[in-house]
Amino acid sequence: MNEKNKGAVTIAITGATATGKTALAIAFASRHGGEIVSCDSMQIYRGMDIGTAKPTRDELALLPHHMIDILDPGEPYSCARYVKEARAIINDIISRGRLPIVCGGTGLYLDALISGNVFSEEPDWSDTNEIRSSLLQYAQEHGAKALHRRLCDVDPEAAASIHPNNIRRVARALEIYLTTGVTKTSWDARSRTGENALPALVIGLRFADRNLHRRIIMKRCEKMFDTGLVDEVRRLYEAGKLATGTASQAIGYKEIIPYILGQSSHKEALASLYTATCQYAKRQETWFRRRDYVHWVDVDDYATGNRPFADLISLAEGICFGNT
């Protein structure tokens, strides 16, 4: 086992959207007696398949997957609940002599899962996108200083380190607190070596060439449209399952609703989906870049076919089991 994560009993494969996490996780699990534990805040919802890039039925049939299709859209979910349920599943997998492989790009969930961070019993149930939007709207209506004062009230140390005019950072600090019940200061100061930490080795997939990543994202968006995304969104919308809650803010759904209502064209809906996905990928990259526990692997050559996928599997095995 790599010294950076010595003693790890769980593998995690993470990174921004459209970097090939699912394919690597399935291949790795198939070779090493693994079971996959999803770490995606939207793949928990039944019926939200295409827009969340959920593993296909054939992929799900290959080996056990957990934390997928556990709720109906509209039902609330939280980071705290994810940690509790995922940890129980991981412990069960280990007890059966199998290898847990956590796979997904929801950074907040992954960070909490492996850090053993302590959350409030009743965290805010709102989706982080909703919280972020409301905070930015508050700043627009009341001013940057008013938003900064809110941060001062709950996390004075973080407030002292962030300029009041840096609305995005102020909002992010408040977002962490409102989502988890833990201040940004406490979040950043937590130790992964505490008694609740999960020994995990984390492999992060990324593109060195951002333009290539964007082209891959566009291809994914086009494929989603070609394979029935619009019908999926229409079905959920007409059933009233995208009216409120976490699922209503999911990328791949809120961008399509105007189209099915006749308020935008196919071209505009595709462009909106592409833009939102690129912005989300950028936020993911920023989040993970600050995590020193991630072993990064550039996937450019594998995505373009310049190197065989088998080489990526071998590289991941080297990181996990030595020989690298």
CORFENMO-V130376 format. One record per backbone hydrogen bond with DSSP energy under -1.0 kcal/mol. CO is the residue of the C=O (numbers start at 0). NH is the residue of the N-H. E is the energy in kcal/mol with one decimal. If there is no record, write none. Layout:
co->[CO;CO]
nh->[NH;NH]
e->[E;E]
This chain:
co->[1;2;4;9;10;11;12;13;19;20;21;22;23;24;25;26;27;28;32;34;35;36;38;41;42;43;43;44;46;48;49;55;56;58;63;65;70;71;77;78;79;80;81;82;83;84;85;86;87;88;89;90;91;92;93;98;99;100;101;102;104;105;106;107;108;109;110;111;113;126;127;128;129;130;131;132;133;134;135;136;137;138;142;143;144;145;146;147;148;149;150;154;155;162;164;165;166;167;168;169;170;171;172;173;174;175;176;179;182;183;184;190;193;198;198;200;201;202;203;205;208;209;210;211;212;213;214;215;216;217;218;219;220;221;222;223;224;227;228;229;230;231;232;233;234;235;236;245;246;249;249;252;252;255;256;257;258;264;265;266;267;268;269;270;271;272;273;274;275;276;277;278;279;280;281;282;283;284;286;287;290;294;296;298;299;300;300;307;308;309;310;311;312;313;314;315;316;317]
nh->[4;5;7;200;101;202;103;204;23;24;25;26;27;28;29;30;31;33;98;100;65;102;105;44;68;69;70;47;48;53;52;59;60;61;35;37;45;74;81;82;83;84;85;86;87;88;89;90;91;92;93;94;95;97;96;34;10;36;12;38;106;109;110;111;112;113;114;115;197;130;131;132;133;134;135;136;137;138;139;140;141;142;146;147;148;149;150;151;152;153;154;158;159;165;166;169;170;171;172;173;174;175;176;177;178;179;180;119;186;187;188;193;196;8;9;11;294;13;296;298;212;213;214;215;216;217;218;219;220;221;222;223;224;225;226;228;227;231;232;233;234;235;236;237;238;240;239;248;249;252;253;255;256;259;260;262;261;268;269;270;271;272;273;274;275;276;277;278;279;280;281;282;283;284;285;286;287;288;289;290;293;203;205;302;303;305;306;310;312;313;314;315;316;317;318;319;320;321]
e->[-1.5;-1.4;-1.7;-2.7;-2.9;-3.4;-1.9;-2.7;-1.8;-2.7;-2.5;-2.1;-2.8;-2.7;-2.3;-1.4;-1.2;-2.7;-2.1;-2.6;-2.4;-2.2;-2.0;-1.7;-2.0;-2.0;-2.3;-1.1;-1.1;-2.4;-1.4;-2.8;-1.6;-1.1;-2.3;-2.5;-3.3;-2.0;-2.1;-2.5;-1.9;-2.5;-3.3;-2.3;-1.4;-1.9;-2.8;-2.5;-1.8;-2.5;-2.5;-2.1;-1.1;-2.2;-1.9;-2.3;-2.4;-2.4;-3.2;-2.7;-1.4;-2.2;-2.9;-2.0;-2.5;-2.3;-1.8;-1.5;-1.5;-2.2;-2.8;-2.3;-2.3;-2.3;-2.4;-2.2;-2.1;-2.2;-1.9;-2.0;-3.0;-2.1;-1.5;-2.3;-2.1;-1.4;-1.5;-2.3;-1.8;-1.0;-3.3;-2.3;-2.1;-2.1;-1.9;-2.2;-3.0;-2.2;-2.2;-2.1;-2.6;-2.1;-1.6;-3.0;-2.0;-2.3;-2.5;-1.6;-2.7;-3.0;-1.5;-1.0;-1.5;-2.1;-1.1;-2.7;-2.9;-2.9;-2.6;-2.8;-2.0;-2.3;-2.0;-2.3;-2.4;-2.4;-2.2;-2.1;-2.6;-2.6;-2.3;-2.4;-1.9;-2.3;-1.9;-2.2;-1.1;-2.1;-2.8;-2.7;-2.5;-2.1;-2.9;-2.8;-1.2;-2.5;-1.6;-1.7;-1.6;-1.8;-1.8;-1.0;-1.5;-2.0;-1.5;-3.3;-1.5;-2.5;-2.4;-2.3;-2.4;-2.4;-2.5;-2.6;-2.4;-2.2;-2.4;-2.4;-2.1;-2.5;-2.0;-2.0;-2.5;-2.5;-2.2;-2.3;-2.8;-2.1;-1.0;-1.9;-1.3;-2.7;-2.1;-2.6;-1.8;-1.3;-1.8;-1.4;-1.9;-2.2;-2.3;-2.5;-2.4;-2.1;-2.0;-2.1;-3.0;-1.5]
